[in-house]
Amino acid sequence: MLALTYLAAALATLPLVFILFHLVKVGAASISPDFFAKMPKPVGEPGGGMANAIVGTLILVSIAAVIGLPVGIGAGLFLVDRKGTKLANVARFLSDVLNGLPSIVMGIFAWEFLVRPFGHFSALAGGIALGAMMIPLVTRTTEEMIRVVPGSLREAALALGYQRWRTSLEVVLRTALPGIVTGALVAVARVAGETAPLLFTAFGNQFWSTSLREPIAALPLQIFTYAISPYDEWHSLAWAGALVLIGIVLVISVAARFATRSRYGSAVD
């Protein structure tokens, strides 16, 4: 049985290993300082990079995290604290439904309410759409992680005179923090590579722009544009962009893991 579990773990990681290997094989050659520092070149001109798309992705993911993480974590706390109530059951059911919602449907929804009324695409609309996609995933992950926390910790804090909200934030949430961070990173990784919602909201921009009220470039959009083009050089840049996108997610994951582990360990000491 132990051998089967090791085999299952190896099979689960094989797709990621193959993807990384292929990205490094076909995309690493196009990675250079110019790729991170320069703008995309017109068709027929060699060189160029994706500086605007890299910055745009970081802006969009930051907006999504600011919106999605607090709402999702708060909703997860509510589902555990008020479990069994009608509102909690409805919120849990809707979270499950939204988790399976195709991303293009979220993009159309965001276009209808965030783009069409204002008459133009914007980075803010793209960030809100991605943040909305994060909420149900973070909500369900937070709920499951908090359920693992022993009930005796909550009861001990309440017996010592802690208020209910303070117990949830300082005792329960802190204990479940590593698992919640993992769920948050999964949500960030999911939205960082989404393309369909951004086609309807951020739209993309071939120029340098960091304004939240204007269309903005993003790595998924740039990769999509280059991948469907007939030019081999753009295909190479698309693979390089995919490699950089994976790298951004990896760096965020490692940094958040290290920070959370250090804080949690020092608190125990």
C-alpha angles and dihedrals in degrees: 000000000000090000090051091052091051089049091050091050091050092049090049092055097042096083091053092048092050092047093050092046093051093045091051091046098052102023107038092075090064094050111105139135088269090059090063098035107039137066124243114282124229119259112288096023115107123230126019131137146216103257093135092048093050092051091043092054091051091050094048094047091048092053090047092050093048089053103033105040101055093043094045095046092045091050091050091053089050093051091055097040094048099031115159095029121120094243092050092050092050092047091049092049093048091049090055091049093049091049089063095042113120111248093233089061089055088050092053090047091051091047091053096050105025106030110027097052091052095041098231143065119254144180090239091059090050093049092049091050091051091045091053089054091053096052101075094044093049090044095056093041092051091049093051093046093049091049088061091059109100113253089225090073092057092045092049092052092048090048090054091056101263114153116245095249092046091050091052094049103036103032112021098033093043092051092050094042099109092054093044091051089052090053091047091052091051088053092048091048090051097051095039090069099040115122108168098065091048092053088063098039119020091026094188133263130224090203132067110275134156097167114124090213096056134064111277136200121245134184096243091051093046092047090050092050093048095043094056093046121101094231120105093208091056089048089057091050090050091057090047090051090051090051091050091048090054089047093053091052091047093050092049091049095049094045094049092046092051094047093048094046092049093049094045093047094049090049091055091049 
